[in-house]
Amino acid sequence: MKPVAFQIKDIQVFQRPVTLRLPFRFGAATVTACPQAFVKVTLSIEGVEWQGASAELMVPKWFDKSPQRTQDDNFDQLRLCVLKAKDAYLAEGSAQSAYGLSESATQIVIDQMLAQGHPRLVGQFGPALLDKAIADAVLRSQNQSWVSGISLGLLGDPWSGSLKLHTANSVWLRHTVGLADRLTDAEPLTALEDGLPNSLTQAIEAYGLKYFKLKVGGNLEADLERLAKIEAVLSKVQDYKVTLDGNETFQNVESLSVFVHALTKHEATQRLLERTLLIEQPLPRAIALEDKIPSMPLNIPVILDESDDHPDVLAKGLALGYRGISSKACKGIYRSLHSASLVQKTPHCLLSGEDLTCQAGLGVQQDTLLATSLGVQHIERNGHHYVKGFGIAPLNESNDFARAHADLYTGSSAGVHLNVQQGQIHIASLHQTGFGHQAWPDWQSLDPISIQAN
């Protein structure tokens, strides 16, 4: 089929405050609250109007980790990018394909954000939201699901036609262990009891977890001590696997090598290393592609995440010894498709599924569908852990999603929340018309995005 041409009739951008039930510490940041962005687009396709939607949490200290900027500054950076993306896409007016529009409008937004001193990763955020919503509307117009629609070439991108795509009914959930997370119930409570797990041991018991993502902080002694404590908990889980996330905290290749080799010197951390699937973005993006990555003990792959702010990042990384890259919808659906095309052609290269604390509803559904369609078999999910269900969303919204996606959600005294069973989430209901959702946000409950918003 030909790519779907369309006219943009309307773009609306909204936000909703999100309060975390547990403090989420990664790198040098501790996050307790942040807004979630929502986009609703209306396209005219052959004289008929179609709507699409997307959502993404505006997480601070990930897109821009500059110590000179506060978390509130980070929120406003991302709000600004969403507003600039809205203007740029509306200015284009019409497009011969969703991908063609993305190519032209995204570069305009990135250039504008760079000119104001913002990192490229920030500049990708707004276009990524717009692209998801537009893809949603395009797929609905042709009565196609995500996998069937992109395989038919409806978005017009150059990769989908040759990709090996998957229609998974379930995926392993990889549980995040943040730097401030309680490991056992013997540690002091960091939140009120609310019916959901508030320690690693409770999460394992409640969800039957097998996969884990462990945050490390770049402080050798502190990391070794905490990882040994985590191993003591995980040792009770049969055949567990972990990934290690550096979040750009290692200052150079040498400090990374010292850290990994130090893990081999202690029995507990050596056992953990033997179950480590990958090490994610250990070096700051400013230097990550300057030096060759040395071989790790046990041939553990090192992959890129925050560095993914140019189309050629993975190709450059592979030449330096990196062995893969993350899929995150907040970096853009076309970035994931492009990365998957390289991964599928490169031996011993991997695409991992990582999280931006995707929230219940549009955020977690579209991100999960994107990654699993590209072959990801275990995916980091932590929005359900750090936030209680649908947060302050009205009951009609959470109930709509629970009815439309009864395999993905369940209800309890904690409200509607992700249904994790034996370490997996079930996603068959995402393979319907549109991009991963049959329910919609309660638009009336959302606030318009503005830079002055609190």
DRENRO-90251 format. One line per field, with one value per residue (C-alpha): chain; x, y, z. Coordinates in nm, 2 decimals. Each point is the difference from the previous one (the first is absolute). Layout:
<atoms>
ch (A | ...)
c1 (X | ...)
c2 (Y | ...)
c3 (Z | ...)
</atoms>
This chain:
<atoms>
ch (A | A | A | A | A | A | A | A | A | A | A | A | A | A | A | A | A | A | A | A | A | A | A | A | A | A | A | A | A | A | A | A | A | A | A | A | A | A | A | A | A | A | A | A | A | A | A | A | A | A | A | A | A | A | A | A | A | A | A | A | A | A | A | A | A | A | A | A | A | A | A | A | A | A | A | A | A | A | A | A | A | A | A | A | A | A | A | A | A | A | A | A | A | A | A | A | A | A | A | A | A | A | A | A | A | A | A | A | A | A | A | A | A | A | A | A | A | A | A | A | A | A | A | A | A | A | A | A | A | A | A | A | A | A | A | A | A | A | A | A | A | A | A | A | A | A | A | A | A | A | A | A | A | A | A | A | A | A | A | A | A | A | A | A | A | A | A | A | A | A | A | A | A | A | A | A | A | A | A | A | A | A | A | A | A | A | A | A | A | A | A | A | A | A | A | A | A | A | A | A | A | A | A | A | A | A | A | A | A | A | A | A | A | A | A | A | A | A | A | A | A | A | A | A | A | A | A | A | A | A | A | A | A | A | A | A | A | A | A | A | A | A | A | A | A | A | A | A | A | A | A | A | A | A | A | A | A | A | A | A | A | A | A | A | A | A | A | A | A | A | A | A | A | A | A | A | A | A | A | A | A | A | A | A | A | A | A | A | A | A | A | A | A | A | A | A | A | A | A | A | A | A | A | A | A | A | A | A | A | A | A | A | A | A | A | A | A | A | A | A | A | A | A | A | A | A | A | A | A | A | A | A | A | A | A | A | A | A | A | A | A | A | A | A | A | A | A | A | A | A | A | A | A | A | A | A | A | A | A | A | A | A | A | A | A | A | A | A | A | A | A | A | A | A | A | A | A | A | A | A | A | A | A | A | A | A | A | A | A | A | A | A | A | A | A | A | A | A | A | A | A | A | A | A | A | A | A | A | A | A | A | A | A | A | A | A | A | A | A | A | A | A | A | A | A | A | A | A | A | A | A | A | A | A | A | A | A | A | A | A | A | A | A | A | A | A | A | A | A | A | A | A | A | A)
c1 (0.00 | 0.10 | 0.09 | -0.31 | -0.01 | -0.19 | -0.07 | 0.04 | -0.32 | 0.08 | 0.26 | -0.07 | 0.26 | -0.08 | 0.16 | -0.09 | 0.20 | 0.14 | 0.11 | 0.22 | -0.09 | 0.37 | 0.30 | 0.18 | 0.37 | 0.22 | 0.34 | 0.02 | -0.38 | -0.28 | -0.35 | -0.31 | -0.24 | -0.02 | -0.26 | -0.11 | -0.05 | -0.30 | -0.05 | -0.32 | 0.01 | -0.27 | 0.09 | -0.21 | 0.05 | -0.20 | -0.25 | -0.06 | 0.14 | 0.19 | 0.14 | 0.32 | 0.15 | 0.33 | 0.14 | 0.34 | 0.13 | 0.22 | 0.27 | 0.27 | 0.37 | -0.01 | -0.03 | 0.22 | 0.22 | 0.17 | 0.04 | -0.07 | -0.36 | -0.26 | -0.27 | -0.25 | 0.23 | 0.00 | -0.38 | -0.01 | 0.26 | -0.23 | -0.31 | 0.17 | 0.10 | -0.36 | -0.13 | 0.26 | -0.08 | -0.37 | 0.08 | 0.25 | -0.24 | -0.29 | 0.21 | 0.06 | -0.37 | -0.01 | 0.23 | 0.04 | 0.10 | 0.03 | 0.37 | 0.06 | -0.17 | 0.21 | 0.32 | -0.06 | -0.18 | 0.23 | 0.31 | -0.17 | -0.08 | 0.35 | 0.16 | -0.22 | 0.08 | 0.37 | 0.00 | -0.14 | 0.27 | -0.20 | 0.15 | -0.11 | -0.16 | -0.24 | -0.07 | -0.12 | -0.26 | -0.28 | 0.03 | 0.00 | -0.33 | -0.15 | 0.13 | -0.17 | -0.33 | 0.01 | 0.09 | -0.30 | -0.24 | 0.15 | -0.04 | -0.36 | -0.08 | 0.10 | -0.15 | 0.35 | 0.19 | 0.36 | 0.17 | -0.22 | 0.00 | 0.37 | 0.06 | -0.22 | 0.20 | -0.28 | 0.24 | 0.24 | 0.32 | 0.28 | 0.05 | -0.33 | -0.03 | 0.32 | -0.03 | -0.08 | -0.31 | -0.16 | -0.35 | 0.07 | -0.28 | 0.22 | 0.34 | 0.22 | 0.00 | 0.34 | -0.04 | 0.20 | 0.19 | 0.07 | 0.28 | -0.25 | -0.22 | -0.04 | 0.14 | -0.16 | -0.28 | 0.27 | 0.09 | -0.19 | -0.31 | 0.03 | -0.38 | -0.33 | -0.15 | -0.24 | -0.06 | 0.29 | 0.35 | 0.25 | 0.31 | 0.19 | -0.10 | -0.37 | 0.02 | 0.15 | -0.27 | -0.29 | 0.11 | 0.21 | 0.28 | 0.29 | 0.17 | 0.14 | 0.17 | 0.24 | 0.10 | 0.36 | 0.13 | 0.36 | 0.14 | 0.20 | -0.02 | -0.37 | -0.09 | 0.18 | -0.17 | -0.35 | 0.04 | 0.11 | -0.31 | -0.22 | 0.17 | -0.10 | -0.36 | 0.01 | 0.18 | -0.34 | -0.14 | 0.05 | 0.19 | -0.02 | 0.16 | 0.11 | 0.11 | 0.22 | -0.08 | 0.28 | -0.21 | 0.32 | 0.16 | 0.34 | 0.24 | 0.21 | 0.07 | 0.26 | -0.24 | -0.25 | 0.26 | 0.10 | -0.36 | -0.07 | 0.32 | -0.07 | -0.32 | 0.20 | 0.20 | -0.29 | -0.21 | -0.34 | 0.06 | 0.18 | -0.32 | -0.20 | 0.23 | -0.05 | -0.37 | 0.05 | -0.14 | 0.13 | 0.15 | -0.20 | 0.15 | 0.28 | 0.18 | -0.13 | -0.14 | 0.26 | 0.28 | -0.17 | 0.10 | 0.36 | 0.17 | -0.02 | -0.19 | 0.22 | -0.12 | -0.19 | 0.04 | -0.23 | -0.03 | -0.29 | -0.13 | 0.02 | -0.28 | -0.11 | -0.30 | 0.03 | 0.25 | -0.27 | -0.05 | 0.12 | -0.11 | 0.36 | 0.07 | -0.04 | 0.22 | 0.27 | -0.04 | 0.03 | 0.33 | 0.12 | -0.10 | -0.35 | -0.24 | -0.34 | -0.24 | -0.32 | -0.35 | -0.19 | -0.31 | 0.11 | 0.29 | -0.23 | -0.17 | 0.21 | 0.32 | -0.10 | -0.09 | 0.33 | 0.19 | -0.18 | 0.10 | 0.37 | -0.03 | -0.18 | 0.28 | 0.29 | 0.12 | 0.01 | -0.18 | -0.30 | -0.30 | -0.11 | -0.33 | 0.06 | -0.24 | -0.07 | -0.23 | -0.28 | -0.33 | -0.31 | -0.21 | 0.15 | 0.36 | 0.06 | -0.21 | 0.16 | 0.35 | -0.05 | -0.15 | 0.28 | 0.27 | -0.16 | -0.09 | 0.37 | 0.08 | 0.07 | -0.07 | 0.05 | -0.07 | 0.06 | -0.33 | 0.00 | -0.29 | -0.23 | 0.26 | 0.07 | -0.35 | -0.33 | -0.21 | -0.13 | 0.09 | -0.25 | -0.17 | -0.38 | -0.15 | -0.18 | 0.34 | 0.16 | -0.31 | -0.02 | 0.36 | -0.07 | -0.30 | 0.17 | 0.33 | -0.11 | 0.31 | 0.24 | -0.18 | -0.16 | -0.19 | 0.07 | -0.02 | 0.27 | -0.23 | 0.07 | 0.36 | 0.23 | -0.07 | 0.34 | -0.04 | 0.29 | 0.24 | -0.19 | -0.25 | -0.26 | -0.04 | -0.22 | -0.26 | 0.26 | -0.02 | -0.32 | -0.07 | 0.22 | 0.32 | -0.05 | -0.31 | -0.38 | -0.07 | 0.08 | 0.10 | -0.27 | 0.10 | -0.21 | 0.20 | 0.33 | 0.16 | 0.14 | 0.38 | 0.15 | 0.35 | -0.15 | -0.17 | 0.11)
c2 (0.00 | 0.36 | 0.22 | 0.19 | 0.37 | 0.23 | 0.36 | 0.10 | 0.16 | 0.04 | -0.07 | 0.04 | -0.05 | -0.06 | -0.10 | -0.17 | 0.01 | -0.33 | -0.07 | -0.29 | -0.24 | -0.08 | 0.22 | -0.10 | 0.05 | -0.05 | 0.16 | 0.32 | 0.06 | -0.09 | 0.05 | 0.03 | 0.17 | 0.11 | 0.08 | -0.24 | 0.15 | -0.10 | 0.07 | -0.03 | 0.05 | 0.02 | -0.09 | 0.02 | -0.30 | -0.02 | 0.24 | -0.19 | 0.12 | -0.24 | 0.05 | -0.14 | 0.04 | -0.05 | 0.06 | 0.02 | 0.08 | 0.32 | -0.16 | 0.24 | -0.06 | -0.25 | 0.21 | 0.27 | -0.08 | 0.34 | 0.09 | 0.36 | -0.08 | -0.10 | -0.26 | 0.28 | 0.13 | -0.35 | -0.01 | 0.34 | -0.12 | -0.29 | 0.21 | 0.25 | -0.28 | -0.13 | 0.34 | 0.06 | -0.34 | 0.09 | 0.32 | -0.17 | -0.28 | 0.23 | 0.23 | -0.29 | -0.03 | -0.32 | -0.29 | -0.28 | -0.23 | 0.00 | -0.07 | 0.28 | 0.25 | -0.13 | 0.04 | 0.37 | 0.12 | -0.18 | 0.16 | 0.35 | -0.07 | -0.13 | 0.30 | 0.24 | -0.18 | -0.01 | 0.37 | 0.06 | -0.21 | -0.33 | -0.35 | -0.19 | -0.27 | 0.27 | 0.11 | -0.34 | -0.02 | 0.21 | -0.16 | -0.34 | 0.06 | 0.15 | -0.29 | -0.26 | 0.18 | 0.05 | -0.37 | -0.09 | 0.21 | -0.13 | -0.36 | 0.06 | 0.15 | -0.33 | -0.23 | -0.14 | -0.09 | 0.11 | -0.31 | -0.05 | 0.37 | 0.06 | -0.33 | 0.14 | 0.32 | 0.23 | 0.24 | 0.03 | -0.07 | -0.18 | -0.29 | -0.17 | -0.18 | -0.20 | -0.05 | -0.32 | 0.10 | -0.18 | -0.02 | -0.11 | -0.08 | 0.04 | 0.13 | -0.04 | 0.30 | 0.12 | 0.16 | 0.32 | 0.01 | 0.37 | 0.13 | 0.10 | -0.31 | -0.21 | -0.35 | -0.17 | 0.07 | 0.04 | 0.34 | 0.32 | 0.07 | 0.28 | 0.02 | -0.08 | -0.34 | 0.02 | -0.36 | -0.02 | -0.14 | 0.24 | -0.21 | -0.22 | -0.31 | 0.10 | 0.06 | -0.34 | -0.17 | 0.20 | -0.02 | -0.31 | 0.19 | -0.15 | 0.30 | 0.30 | 0.33 | 0.12 | 0.37 | 0.07 | 0.33 | 0.02 | -0.02 | -0.32 | -0.09 | 0.10 | -0.19 | -0.31 | 0.00 | 0.06 | -0.26 | -0.26 | 0.07 | -0.02 | -0.33 | -0.14 | 0.07 | -0.12 | -0.32 | -0.13 | 0.05 | -0.30 | 0.08 | 0.38 | 0.23 | 0.37 | 0.30 | 0.27 | 0.37 | 0.25 | 0.31 | 0.18 | -0.01 | -0.14 | 0.27 | -0.20 | -0.34 | -0.07 | 0.05 | -0.23 | -0.27 | 0.04 | -0.04 | -0.31 | -0.18 | 0.09 | -0.19 | -0.32 | 0.03 | -0.07 | -0.32 | 0.17 | 0.25 | -0.26 | -0.21 | 0.31 | 0.07 | -0.36 | 0.09 | 0.34 | 0.03 | 0.35 | 0.33 | 0.30 | 0.35 | 0.01 | 0.30 | 0.36 | 0.07 | 0.27 | -0.25 | -0.33 | -0.02 | 0.12 | -0.31 | -0.37 | -0.21 | -0.28 | -0.36 | -0.06 | -0.31 | -0.28 | 0.19 | 0.21 | 0.24 | 0.38 | 0.19 | 0.36 | 0.19 | 0.37 | 0.04 | -0.07 | 0.35 | -0.04 | -0.25 | -0.13 | -0.06 | -0.38 | -0.04 | 0.21 | -0.20 | -0.33 | 0.11 | 0.08 | -0.33 | 0.07 | -0.29 | 0.16 | 0.28 | 0.06 | 0.04 | 0.28 | 0.16 | 0.34 | 0.00 | -0.06 | -0.29 | 0.05 | -0.01 | -0.34 | -0.13 | 0.12 | -0.16 | -0.33 | 0.00 | 0.02 | -0.25 | -0.26 | 0.02 | 0.00 | -0.32 | 0.00 | 0.34 | 0.06 | 0.24 | 0.03 | 0.13 | 0.28 | 0.22 | 0.37 | -0.09 | -0.05 | 0.06 | -0.22 | 0.07 | 0.13 | 0.03 | -0.35 | -0.16 | 0.17 | -0.04 | -0.36 | -0.07 | 0.18 | -0.20 | -0.34 | 0.04 | 0.03 | -0.32 | 0.12 | -0.29 | 0.16 | 0.37 | 0.23 | 0.12 | 0.22 | 0.24 | -0.24 | -0.03 | 0.37 | 0.13 | -0.14 | -0.11 | 0.28 | 0.26 | 0.29 | -0.10 | -0.02 | -0.34 | 0.00 | 0.02 | -0.28 | -0.22 | 0.06 | -0.12 | -0.30 | -0.11 | 0.05 | -0.17 | -0.25 | -0.21 | 0.28 | 0.15 | -0.13 | 0.16 | -0.02 | 0.22 | 0.21 | 0.07 | -0.10 | -0.08 | -0.22 | -0.37 | -0.17 | -0.38 | -0.24 | 0.27 | 0.09 | 0.24 | -0.10 | 0.22 | -0.17 | 0.28 | 0.25 | -0.16 | 0.17 | 0.29 | 0.30 | 0.03 | -0.21 | 0.13 | -0.04 | 0.25 | 0.37 | 0.25 | 0.21 | 0.31 | 0.23 | -0.09 | 0.11 | 0.35 | 0.17 | 0.00 | 0.34 | 0.10 | 0.19 | -0.31 | -0.13)
c3 (0.00 | -0.05 | 0.29 | 0.13 | -0.09 | 0.23 | 0.11 | 0.36 | 0.12 | 0.37 | 0.27 | 0.37 | 0.27 | 0.37 | 0.32 | 0.33 | 0.32 | 0.12 | 0.36 | 0.06 | 0.29 | 0.04 | -0.06 | -0.32 | 0.02 | -0.31 | -0.07 | 0.20 | 0.00 | 0.23 | -0.15 | 0.21 | -0.24 | -0.37 | -0.26 | -0.28 | -0.35 | -0.22 | -0.37 | -0.20 | -0.38 | -0.26 | -0.36 | -0.31 | -0.22 | -0.33 | 0.15 | 0.32 | 0.34 | 0.22 | 0.35 | 0.16 | 0.34 | 0.19 | 0.35 | 0.16 | 0.35 | 0.01 | 0.21 | 0.13 | 0.00 | -0.29 | -0.31 | 0.15 | 0.30 | 0.02 | 0.37 | -0.08 | -0.09 | 0.27 | -0.04 | -0.06 | -0.27 | -0.16 | 0.00 | -0.18 | -0.25 | -0.10 | 0.01 | -0.24 | -0.23 | -0.01 | -0.09 | -0.27 | -0.14 | -0.01 | -0.19 | -0.24 | -0.09 | -0.05 | -0.22 | -0.23 | -0.04 | -0.21 | -0.08 | -0.25 | 0.29 | 0.38 | -0.03 | -0.25 | 0.23 | 0.29 | -0.19 | -0.09 | 0.31 | 0.25 | -0.14 | 0.03 | 0.37 | 0.08 | -0.17 | 0.20 | 0.33 | -0.07 | -0.08 | 0.35 | 0.17 | 0.05 | -0.07 | -0.31 | 0.22 | 0.14 | -0.36 | -0.10 | 0.27 | -0.15 | -0.35 | 0.15 | 0.17 | -0.32 | -0.21 | 0.22 | -0.01 | -0.37 | -0.05 | 0.21 | -0.21 | -0.33 | 0.11 | 0.11 | -0.34 | -0.17 | 0.27 | 0.07 | 0.32 | 0.06 | -0.13 | -0.30 | -0.09 | 0.01 | -0.19 | -0.27 | -0.02 | 0.12 | 0.18 | -0.30 | 0.20 | -0.18 | 0.25 | 0.09 | -0.33 | 0.06 | 0.38 | 0.17 | 0.20 | 0.29 | 0.14 | 0.36 | 0.24 | 0.30 | 0.11 | 0.30 | 0.23 | 0.11 | 0.34 | 0.08 | 0.33 | 0.05 | 0.22 | 0.27 | -0.02 | 0.31 | -0.05 | 0.30 | 0.25 | 0.27 | -0.16 | 0.11 | -0.20 | -0.25 | -0.07 | 0.15 | -0.04 | -0.30 | -0.10 | -0.25 | 0.06 | 0.16 | 0.01 | -0.23 | 0.19 | 0.00 | -0.38 | -0.06 | 0.20 | -0.14 | -0.37 | -0.03 | -0.15 | -0.19 | -0.17 | 0.17 | -0.09 | 0.26 | 0.02 | 0.08 | 0.12 | -0.12 | 0.36 | 0.01 | 0.37 | 0.03 | -0.31 | 0.10 | 0.34 | -0.14 | -0.28 | 0.25 | 0.21 | -0.31 | -0.09 | 0.34 | -0.08 | -0.36 | 0.09 | 0.12 | -0.35 | -0.23 | -0.32 | 0.03 | -0.25 | 0.05 | -0.20 | 0.14 | -0.07 | 0.03 | -0.09 | -0.12 | 0.35 | -0.10 | -0.10 | -0.24 | -0.14 | 0.27 | 0.29 | -0.18 | -0.03 | 0.36 | 0.11 | -0.20 | 0.09 | 0.37 | -0.03 | -0.09 | 0.33 | 0.23 | 0.01 | 0.02 | -0.28 | -0.21 | 0.02 | -0.10 | -0.29 | -0.13 | -0.03 | -0.16 | -0.35 | -0.09 | 0.14 | -0.11 | -0.08 | 0.26 | -0.15 | -0.03 | -0.35 | -0.05 | 0.00 | -0.06 | -0.37 | 0.04 | 0.12 | -0.08 | 0.25 | 0.14 | 0.01 | 0.32 | 0.22 | -0.11 | -0.33 | 0.14 | -0.26 | 0.06 | -0.16 | -0.06 | 0.13 | 0.07 | -0.28 | -0.25 | -0.13 | -0.36 | -0.27 | -0.03 | 0.37 | -0.01 | -0.31 | 0.17 | 0.32 | -0.17 | -0.15 | 0.36 | 0.15 | 0.12 | -0.06 | -0.01 | 0.08 | 0.19 | -0.14 | 0.17 | -0.15 | 0.15 | -0.24 | -0.29 | -0.18 | -0.31 | 0.21 | 0.13 | -0.35 | -0.13 | 0.29 | -0.05 | -0.37 | 0.10 | 0.29 | -0.22 | -0.26 | 0.25 | 0.17 | 0.39 | 0.01 | 0.21 | 0.04 | 0.36 | 0.13 | 0.27 | 0.19 | 0.06 | 0.29 | -0.26 | 0.16 | -0.01 | -0.31 | -0.33 | 0.12 | 0.12 | -0.28 | -0.30 | 0.13 | 0.08 | -0.34 | -0.18 | 0.17 | -0.01 | -0.37 | -0.06 | 0.18 | 0.36 | 0.23 | 0.34 | 0.06 | 0.28 | 0.15 | 0.32 | -0.04 | 0.19 | 0.28 | 0.06 | -0.06 | 0.13 | -0.29 | -0.21 | 0.25 | 0.02 | -0.32 | 0.04 | 0.07 | -0.34 | -0.17 | 0.19 | -0.03 | -0.37 | -0.04 | 0.23 | -0.21 | -0.33 | 0.10 | 0.26 | -0.06 | 0.09 | 0.31 | 0.31 | 0.29 | 0.37 | 0.31 | -0.17 | -0.30 | -0.36 | -0.06 | -0.22 | 0.03 | 0.04 | 0.02 | 0.04 | -0.10 | -0.33 | -0.13 | -0.26 | -0.30 | -0.25 | 0.03 | -0.14 | -0.34 | -0.12 | -0.22 | 0.07 | 0.19 | 0.31 | 0.16 | -0.01 | 0.29 | 0.01 | 0.27 | 0.16 | -0.20 | 0.22 | 0.31 | -0.15 | 0.00 | -0.30 | -0.02 | 0.06 | 0.11 | 0.30 | 0.14 | 0.34)
</atoms>
